[in-house]
Amino acid sequence: MKLRVAIVDDEKPARDRMRRLVADLPDVEIVGEAGNVAEAVVLVDSTRPDLLLLDVQIPGGDGFDVLRQVTHTPQVVFTTAFDHYAVKAFEVKSLDYLLKPVPKERLADAVERARRSAGREPGEVLRLLEEIRAGLPGPSEHATPSRIPAKRGAKILLLDPAEVIWFESEGELVHARTAEGRALVERPLGDLEEQLSASFFRIHRSYLVNVSKIGVIVPEEAGTYRVVMRDEAKTALPLSRRQAQKLREIIPW
């Protein structure tokens, strides 16, 4: 008998990747996907999935709001960029909490765990989600994640934001630059900008830099600038005229 799975995540690249991973698993059927609370509620109640792969923080509220509003409560596996204490709560109760980018092996294990937990009472799922919500910021807060999941080759890295010199986007791909090199981050640059606004600054549509890693600001023609970073190569990145005005409010020069 196939396990019917629904995917909820506000980032389309993350949903697409999850869909590919789930499609490779045996005896699993994807019944749909959603990007916010309202869409997720309609999806769950209309398709009645056995398993919901649910991002914790999504537009319109959070994962808690989804499970509060649905009339059908499926098994839940959480997927998120945050590494708060909820991992322990879900391990104890045989549910799972997967840190992005989700490794294929961990997802397969989580799906199997959900398959074995098919008899869990809906109220127990809600109680566990109360625990996770208590440890996470609400949708109106911009908390800085303690670690940023990234991939370098086959390795999954958990980067300390303080170690990231800058993030750069190349089309739909976003990479983090550290002293050790580049690592793929499966998060939109705008999302990273919002979450890391306390210590990072968007100097250009393609670059989000760690303000503490800026070494030199070099004027150029037409009112533009170059920002020289404190990496080993002293990389110079473009600073637009508009963003230069905003940067002056943070670092007067």
C-alpha positions in Angstrom: 0.0 0.0 0.0 1.4 3.4 -1.0 2.1 6.2 1.5 0.4 9.3 0.3 2.6 12.4 0.8 1.9 16.2 0.6 4.7 18.8 0.6 4.5 22.2 2.2 7.3 24.7 1.8 7.3 28.4 0.8 10.4 28.0 -1.4 9.7 26.5 -4.8 13.3 25.2 -5.3 13.0 23.5 -1.9 9.6 21.9 -3.0 11.1 20.8 -6.3 14.0 19.1 -4.6 11.8 17.5 -2.0 9.5 16.2 -4.8 12.5 14.7 -6.6 13.7 13.0 -3.4 10.2 11.6 -2.5 9.6 10.4 -6.1 12.7 8.2 -5.8 11.3 6.4 -2.7 9.4 3.1 -3.1 5.6 2.9 -2.4 5.2 6.6 -2.1 2.7 8.8 -3.9 2.9 12.6 -4.0 -0.6 14.1 -3.8 0.2 17.7 -4.0 2.2 20.7 -2.7 1.6 24.1 -1.1 3.6 27.3 -0.3 1.7 28.9 2.5 -0.7 28.2 5.3 -4.0 28.7 3.4 -2.9 26.6 0.5 -1.6 23.9 2.9 -4.9 23.7 4.7 -6.8 23.2 1.5 -4.3 20.7 0.2 -4.4 18.5 3.4 -8.2 18.5 3.7 -8.8 17.9 0.0 -6.2 15.1 -0.5 -6.1 13.7 3.1 -2.4 12.5 2.8 -0.9 9.9 5.1 2.3 12.1 5.6 2.8 15.8 5.5 6.4 17.1 4.8 5.9 20.5 6.5 8.2 23.5 6.7 7.9 25.1 10.2 7.9 28.8 9.1 5.7 29.6 6.1 3.7 32.6 5.0 0.4 33.2 6.6 1.5 31.8 10.0 3.5 28.6 10.6 3.2 24.8 10.6 1.3 25.0 13.9 -1.5 27.0 12.2 -1.7 24.5 9.4 -2.4 21.6 11.8 -4.7 23.8 13.9 -6.9 24.5 10.9 -7.1 21.2 9.1 -9.8 18.7 9.7 -7.6 15.8 8.6 -4.4 15.4 10.7 -1.8 13.3 8.9 1.6 12.1 10.2 4.0 15.1 10.1 7.7 15.3 9.3 9.1 18.8 9.7 11.7 20.3 7.3 13.4 23.5 8.3 16.6 25.5 8.3 16.5 25.9 12.1 18.2 23.5 14.4 16.3 24.3 17.6 15.7 21.8 20.4 12.6 20.3 18.7 14.8 17.6 17.2 14.9 15.8 20.6 11.1 16.0 21.0 10.4 14.4 17.7 13.1 11.7 18.1 11.4 10.7 21.4 8.0 10.4 19.7 9.3 8.7 16.5 8.4 11.7 14.3 11.2 13.5 12.6 12.7 17.0 12.1 14.9 17.3 9.0 17.4 20.1 8.5 17.6 21.6 5.1 19.0 20.7 2.6 17.5 17.4 3.5 19.7 14.3 2.7 18.1 11.6 0.7 19.0 8.9 3.3 17.5 10.9 6.2 14.3 11.5 4.2 13.9 7.8 3.5 14.4 7.0 7.1 11.8 9.6 8.1 9.3 8.3 5.6 9.8 4.8 7.0 9.4 6.1 10.6 6.1 7.8 9.6 5.0 4.5 8.0 5.5 2.7 11.3 3.8 5.5 13.2 0.6 5.4 11.2 -1.6 4.9 14.3 -0.5 8.0 16.2 -3.3 10.1 17.6 -3.8 13.6 16.0 -3.8 15.2 19.4 -0.3 13.9 20.1 1.0 15.5 16.8 -0.6 18.8 17.9 1.0 18.6 21.3 4.4 18.1 19.8 4.0 21.0 17.5 3.2 23.2 20.5 6.7 22.2 21.8 8.4 23.2 18.6 6.5 26.5 18.4 7.6 27.4 21.9 11.2 27.1 20.8 10.9 29.0 17.5 10.3 32.7 16.6 6.9 33.7 15.4 6.3 34.7 11.8 6.7 38.4 12.5 10.2 37.9 14.0 13.4 37.7 12.0 15.5 35.3 14.0 19.1 34.6 12.9 19.5 30.8 12.4 22.4 29.4 14.5 23.4 27.3 11.5 22.9 27.5 7.8 22.7 24.1 6.0 24.8 24.0 2.8 26.3 21.4 0.6 29.9 20.9 -0.6 30.1 17.8 -2.8 28.5 15.0 -0.9 29.0 16.7 2.4 26.2 18.5 4.3 27.7 21.5 6.1 26.1 23.5 9.0 27.7 26.9 8.6 27.9 29.4 11.3 26.7 32.7 9.8 29.7 34.5 11.3 32.0 32.3 9.2 30.3 33.2 5.9 32.1 36.1 4.1 29.3 36.5 1.6 26.5 34.8 -0.3 26.3 35.0 -4.1 23.5 34.1 -6.5 24.0 32.7 -10.0 20.6 32.3 -11.5 18.6 30.1 -9.2 21.7 28.8 -7.4 23.0 30.5 -4.2 26.4 29.8 -2.8 28.0 30.7 0.5 31.6 31.8 0.5 33.7 30.9 3.5 37.5 30.7 4.1 37.2 27.0 3.0 35.6 27.8 -0.4 32.1 27.8 -1.8 29.1 25.7 -0.6 25.6 25.4 -2.2 22.8 26.9 -0.1 19.3 25.9 -1.2 17.7 29.1 0.0 16.8 32.2 -2.0 19.1 35.2 -1.5 16.2 37.3 -0.4 15.3 34.8 2.3 18.8 34.9 3.6 18.8 38.7 3.5 15.7 38.8 5.7 16.9 36.3 8.2 20.5 37.7 8.5 19.7 41.4 8.3 21.3 42.0 11.7 24.8 41.2 10.3 24.6 41.0 6.5 23.9 43.6 3.8 22.7 43.3 0.3 25.3 45.3 -1.7 24.0 44.1 -5.1 21.1 42.0 -6.4 23.6 39.1 -6.6 25.6 39.6 -3.4 24.8 39.5 0.3 27.9 40.3 2.4 28.9 39.9 6.0 29.3 43.5 7.1 32.1 42.6 9.5 34.0 41.1 6.6 34.1 44.3 4.5 37.7 45.5 4.3 37.8 48.4 1.8 35.2 50.4 -0.2 36.6 51.7 -3.5 34.9 54.5 -5.4 34.4 54.0 -9.2 32.9 56.0 -12.0 29.2 57.0 -12.1 28.8 56.9 -8.4 29.3 53.1 -8.0 31.7 51.4 -5.7 33.6 48.1 -5.2 33.6 46.4 -1.8 36.8 44.5 -1.1 36.1 41.6 1.2 38.4 40.2 3.9 38.9 36.9 2.2 42.4 35.6 1.3 42.0 36.8 -2.3 40.7 40.2 -1.3 37.7 39.8 -3.6 36.2 43.0 -5.0 32.4 42.9 -5.3 30.0 45.4 -6.9 28.2 47.9 -4.7 25.4 49.7 -6.5 24.8 53.5 -6.0 21.5 53.0 -4.3 22.8 50.4 -1.9 25.9 52.5 -1.2 23.6 55.2 0.2 22.0 52.6 2.5 25.3 51.2 3.5 26.4 54.6 4.6 23.7 54.5 7.2 25.3 51.4 8.7 28.9 52.2 8.2 29.4 56.0 7.7 32.2 57.0 5.4 
